[in-house]
């Protein structure tokens, strides 16, 4: 059996991250990024942080498949052991994959989002299908957005025009 494995080529050991916390990342691969893609390095970077080799390989394959069918491939991955966010982003960038840290637990500053968009509470509520009283409660600290509301508010913060268009569509 040992001789059979030797025939296949050298085996690489993976030096896994031994400590750190769980972290979620949004991964993107564009069709234009294919020439820079190193799928083995990307798989190794993911598996170093606690994914099984098979799960890491499938994640990279999904990105490749999606980006061949569309302009970009997207995946969300939860890494069990993240040394530092910067190290993950750097390792995946070197492999040709763009990674963005997604912090679902972080608070969302609704007032800041609204002011940045230069909207009154009423306008914000109307544009994005929210209740004005709910916005007031979030801004005053009397209430906190639940997980779904935080996700929606983050989407508004990141892509206000796209969310506005998506909300306005009636088809």
N, C-alpha and C positions, 0 to 999 in steps of 0.2 A: 504494500500500500504506500509506503514511504517513497519508493521508487516511482510509483505512478504520479504522486503529487509533485515530485521533483521534475518530472517530465513536463508538467504544466507551467512551470516557471517558479521564480522565487515568491515566497509568501511574505507579505508585509505585515508587520505588527502595527497595531494602532495604539498610539499612546493616548489613552482616554483622559479627559479632564477629570480630576479626582474630587474637586469641590466646586461649589458654585450653586446658583439657584436656577430654577426653571425659568425659561423665557420663551416668549412667542415671537416669531418673525414672519413677516410677509416676504416671500421670495418672488422675484420677477426675472424672467429671461425673455429677451426680445429676439426676434428673428435676426436682427442686425448684430446681436451679440453672439451668435453661434460661432463665428471664427475664433472668438476669445474663450469659448467654453472649454473647460477642462473637467469633464464629468467625473473623472476619478478623484481629482482634488476636491471637488464639491462633495462627493459622496464621503470621502475621508473626513472632511471638515464637519459634516453633519454627524457621522458616526462617532467621531472623537467626543462629541458632546452628549452622548447617551442614546442616540438612535441605534437600532440594530443596523447592521450593514444592509440587510434586505430593505428595511424601511427607508434608509437614506437613498439607496439605489432607486427605489420606486418613486421617491419624491423628485429626484433629478430626472428620471424618465418621464414623469408626468409633466414637468416643466418643458422638456424637449417636445413631447407630443403636442401639448397645447400650443406652443409657439410655432409649430409647423402647421397647425390647423388655423391659427389666428395670428395676429401680429405679435402677441405676447403670451407667455405662459405665466400663470400665477399659482402660488401654493402658500398655504399657511402651515407652519411647522412649530410644534412645541418641543423645545430642546430640554431634556431633563437636567443637564448639568452645563450651565453657561459660565465660563470663566469670567469673561467680560463681554459686554455688548459690542464694544469696539473691535475686539478680537474676532468675534463671529462675523461681523460685517466685513472686516478686512479680509479674512480667510476666504469668504464666499466671493468677494469682489475679485480677488486674485484668481479665483476659479471661473470668473465670468458671470456670476449671478449677483444681482442687486438684492440686498437684504435690508429690510426696515424693521426696527424693533417696534413691537406692538404691545403697549402697556394697557391692558384692559382694566386694571385696578386704579389707575391714576384718575384723579378728579378732573372734571372738565369745568373750565371757567366760562360759564354761559354768558356772563356780562361782557367778558373780553371778546368772545366770538361775535356777539351782537354789535358791540362798539366798532370792532374791526370792519364789520360789514356795513357800518353806518346806518343801522336800522333801529327804529324804536321797538319797544316790546311788542306793540300791536303789529307793526310791519313784519317783525321776525316771526310772530305767531301765524300771521296770515300766509307769509311766503312758504313756511315749512310745515304747516298743518299742526301747530302746537296750540295749547291753551295759554292765553296771556297770563292767567293767574298761576299756572304751573311755572312759567318762566320767572315770574316775580318771586315765587317761593324758592326756586333754585338759586336765583341771584341773591336773595336775602339770607340764604342758609337755613331757612325753615325746613326745606325739603332737599333731598339729594336725588339726582336722576338714577334710575335703575340701570342695569347693564345694557338693556336694549336702547334706552334713551341715550346713554353715554356713547354707544356706538353710532347712533344717528347723529348726535351732536358732533362727534369727531368727523363723520363724513361731511357734515355741513362745514365744519372748520377747514377741512382739507380741500374740498371741492364744492364750494357753495353754488356755483352756477349749474353744475351737473346735477346736484341734488334738487335744486329748484326746478330744473327742467324735468327730471324724473318724477317729482311730486306733481307737477302740473299736467303731465300726460294723462289723458282720459281713455286711451285705447286699451 
